[in-house]
Amino acid sequence: MRKIELDIVALSHSVTQSHNYAVVLGERGGSRRLPIVIGSFEAQAIAVAMERMTPNRPLTHDLFKNALETFNIELKEVIISNLLDGIFYARLVCIKDGGEVIEIDSRTSDALAMAVRFNCPIYTFEFILDAAGVVLEDSEAETQETEEASIGEERKRALSSYSIDALNKLLEEVLTEENYERAAEIRDEIKRRQEKS
């Protein structure tokens, strides 16, 4: 079967399931999207890696990455390999030091968190996109991008009213709560001000 490469295009609260998140994968060079509902811890693990943040102590996915690297095992790719009864299945395709290929069964959310850490490609198959994918029309895609940008701008404007000391204090608070998405926004605001001065 031909593999289709995907990119993570969005990470947001799930509309259908409260207390969960949705990671949206986009077909590279195409208009299809694959939304997958994931837990808050996995969403946080993906966000931390995407924002290149370094937590005080390694998260579980960082620990697993360190263990693989210690034993000279490289994560070559992640494949979202099946969809049964609404549940996505994934495999980590690893290469051992001697060139041996090993496939490890994984929850899709964990596989995505690992893919971001190893900066490796994410693939799926046509039948999965046919079953669970959605096609964004050009106008829908533009509307979604505009809405996401305006929400981001509102949050940035709210941060711009804080003093630099208040921002640093707020950053400490959200890091203690392990709210890494918000921490990234605060860090970006602090960085923006430092570049201005």
N, C-alpha and C positions, 0 to 999 in steps of 0.2 A: 504494500500500500504506500502511496505517495504521502510523504510528510508535509504538513503545511506549517510554516513558521509563524509564531505569534509574538506580539510584544505586549507588555503591560501598559495599558493606556489610561486606566483610571482605577482608583481605590476609594470607595465611598461607603457610607452607611447603606445597608440593604433596605430597599423599599418594601420588600415582601416579608422580611423576618427581622423583628426588632432585636436589638442586642447583637446583631451580626453585621458583617460587612460584605460588600461585593467587590471582587476584583474583576475588572473588565479587560479581557485580552482581545487585541485587535489583530486581524489577519495582516501580515506584512504585505504591503502593496495591494491591499484589497479593502472592501468596505464592510466585511463581516466582522461582528463582535461576538465574543463568547463570555457572557457574564457567569461568574461562579460565586456562590455564597460561601463565605469563610467565617471563622470565628474571630473574635476581637484580638486574641493573642497572636494569631497568625497574621492578621492585618497589620498589627503593630510590628511584627518581625519583618514583614515585607517593607513597610514604610521606613523603618530604621535603616535598612540596607539601601533602599533607594535614595534616601537623603544623606547617605554616607555618614551617619551619626555613630559615635562610639559610646555605648552605654558604660557605666562604671564597671560592671561585671559582665562577662559574656552571656548573651542569651543562649537558649538551647540550640538554636540553629548555628550560632557562632561556634559553640562547643563542637557540634557535629562537623562543621567545616574544618576546624582545627584538628580534630581527630583524623579526618580523611587525609588532610595534608601531611600530618605527622607520619602516616603510613604510606605516603607517596601514592595516594589514590586521587585521581582528578575526576571531577564531575564534568563529563563531556557535553551532555544535553539532558533535558527533561522532556518526557513525552507524556502528554495527556492521552492515555491509550484506550480508555473505554468509558462508557456511560451506561450504567445499569440501574434501573429504577430511580432515576434522577440523581444518582451518585456518580461523581467523576472519579476515575482511577488514574493513577500516574505511576511512572517508573523513572528512577534516576539511572541514567546510563553512565557508568563509571569505567575508567581505565586504570588498571593497576600498573605499577612500575614496569612490569615486564611486558605490557601491551595487552594483557588479558582484559576482555570486556566483561563487566559484571552489571547486571540489571537488578535494581533494588526496588521492591514494591513500596509505594509511598502514598500518603494522603496528598491530594493535589495542592492544598494550601501549603503544606510543608515543602513539597517539591518546588513550588514557586518561590518560597522564601530562600531555598538553597540556590535556585537558579540566579536570583538577584545577587547573592553573595559570591558566586563563582563567575558571574557575568557570562553565563552559558546560554545557548539558544533554547527556546521553548517551542515544542512542536505538538501538533495534534493531527487527526486524520479527518478526511472529508465527511465521513458518516457522523462524526461528533458535531461538526459545524452544521451539518444538515439537520440534526436532531435538536440541538440546543442553541445554535447560533442565531443572531439577528442581523439583518442587513440594514445599515443606516443609509437613508436617502441623503443626498447632498445637503438639503435644507435642514434635515434633522441633525446632521453632524455639526453644521454651523451653529444651530440653536444651542445644542448641548455645549459646545466649546464656549459660546458667548455666556451662557448661564454659569458655567464653571469659572470663567474669568471674572464675572461680576461678583460672585460669592467670594472669590479670592481677594478681589479689590476691597470689598467691604471689610473683611477681616484685617487686611493690611492697614486700612484707614483707622480702624479701631486701635491697632497697635501704635500708630503714629501719634496718638494723644498721650502715650506714656512717656515719662522721663527715662533716660538711659538706666538710672539706678532702679527704677520700677520694673523696667524690662528685664534686667539681670535677676531681680528678685522673683519675678514671674517665671523666668526660665528655670530657676532652681526648683520652684514649686511644681511645675509641670513635669520636670525630669524626675522628681521624687514620686509623682503619680504615674510615671512611665507613659506619659502622653507625648510620644515622640513626634507625632504629626504637628501638634501645636508648638512643640519645642523647636521644630525646624522653621516654622513661620517666625517665631520670636528671634531665633538666631539670625535669620535672614534680615529682619528689621534692624537688629544691632549692627550687623555687618554693613548694611546700607548706610547707616549713620556714620560708622567709622570711616567708610570710604569718602563720605562727604567732607569730613573734618580734616 
